[in-house]
Amino acid sequence: DIQMTQAPSSLSASVGDRVTITCRASQPISTYLNWYQQKPGKAPNLLIYAASSLQSGVPSRFSGSGSETDFTLTISSLQPDDFATYYCQQSYNSRTFGQGTKLEI
Amino acid sequence: QVQLVQSGAEVKKPGASVKVSCKASGYSFTSHDINWVRQATGQGLEWMGWMNPTIGNTGYAQKFRGRVTMTRDTSISTAYMELSRLTSDDTAVYYCTRVGGSSWPSAEYLQHWGQGSLVTVSS
């Protein structure tokens, strides 16, 4: 199975900060990598697909990059609505989620 | 619009089975794969498996093979996930989720989600 490792597990930041979350795959996965945002009590919401494509309706302050084993999710200027937990997910071989990154104020 | 409506909360005893339903609307049920993801309280997302509603073929995460069964009833646009031999570790919210489309890259991401079904395993 492909393992996905996110870093950090939690992150404290302030409104207006630039934030980067990393996701590492245990083997190359090309760009079969998606990012989701989840708020407490809600289902996850797709942010980025195919490593760097912004899902329709998602603010442009979110961006993704990377390929093969190393990926990043960047929020260019944190807004109050962005404080949530973020997950990466590979679909190269079955599907696996990273353990999540909790973004706190 | 696409909607996935799941069955309600369940309380089960250890060793029992649970069957969660997921009724789809707003699109052609057989056109896109359904996946199941679970989340224990305070924990991360765990992918369980997928099902193609057209022919019913499935793929399960190694952890759940032998214990999970994903089925569907196309006449009522409903997918099911049954998990057997429950233990307290299976206490979680179970989500059904639909891929975005039928080809790359939309077939790879999980775009539409049900509201979640809480399954509690307790003696």
Interface residues (C-beta under 8 A of the other chain):
Chain A: D1 Y32 N34 Y36 Q38 A43 P44 L46 Y49 A50 S53 Q55 Y87 Q89 S91 S94 R95 T96 F97 G98 Q99 G100
Chain B: N35 V37 G44 L45 E46 W47 W50 G59 A61 Q62 Y95 T97 G100 W104 P105 S106 E108 Y109 L110 Q111 W113 G114 Q115 G116
